Amino acid sequence: TLNAQQFTSDGVEFGFYGVPVVSGLWPRAGPSEGETVVTVSGGDLGGGSDYRCRFDACGACASEWSCGACVVNGTFVGSDGGAGSVRCETPPLAGWSSDGARVVSVAVSLNSQQYTQGEAGLNLSFSYYETPVLSSVSPSLGPLEGWTRLVVNGSALGGAGSALQCRFNSTLVNGTFVGSYGVSGGVVCAAAPSGVAGVASVQLTLNGVQFGGSSAEYTYYEAPRVSSLAPAVGPTAGGTVVAVSGFGLSGGAGGGAEYQCRFGNVTAG
């Protein structure tokens, strides 16, 4: 109405939805470059018309309801009026913050205007971390059967990830960070089994989703077999130079091999 008396009769509808509540977030961390696909779960998330996800606060908007570098489009997944979830892609941290890593609050809007507050006592947050850069693995080789315990070295390996894993070509194994978070350290994991001898690409994920472009090399070799020794005897004082012959003894050549012989329980270089 323009005069507080006569109203239009167009019949354009406006929908009311229940008070949405967010209760979960996965993954809970991702690289500062963004592009992490995040799923926000909760209740009464259906029935929206213009979904948004907001990561932290990035200033007031003068001309739009929902704007700023920390706000991205969202997509509802589920049944209208049911539990469901909202899926969105994290924005780059550099768009509104100069920090390389940061913990931010996460909120969802069904109409690009009012945002959720989360359940009482629930800290719904997302951790940005610096993208890990891998430099090497130690030891750098092992048998095809796998399960060689190794350390992945590099920088920014101690980010606040939620699912630390190592990937050997396409096979995933769980990893454990050893060191001081945010300072230095390495990731310990067991090499996955492989059916093919040769060099494999090793990558790392801190959130179980994104691996980044950085990788290191790990060499698989066929298990060696010893067939003969020359000479086959020597004095108890030791010092005998022994030539070991067999199969697959050259599998570590060029891969940073650490050749050793073990006589009973005594290891010699």
Protein Blocks (a to p, Z undefined) as FASTA:
>chain_A
ZZlpaccfkopacddddddddfbdcdfbdcfkloiacddddehkghiabdcddehjebja
fkbmbgcjkbccdddedjehilopcddddddfklmpcbfbdcddddddfklpaccebjeh
iacddddddddddfbdcdfbdcfkloiacddedehklcccfbdcddehjaccddddedje
hiaccddddddddfbecdddddddfklpagojbdcddddddddddfbdcdfbdcfkgoia
cddddehklmmgonlpacdddehjaccZZ
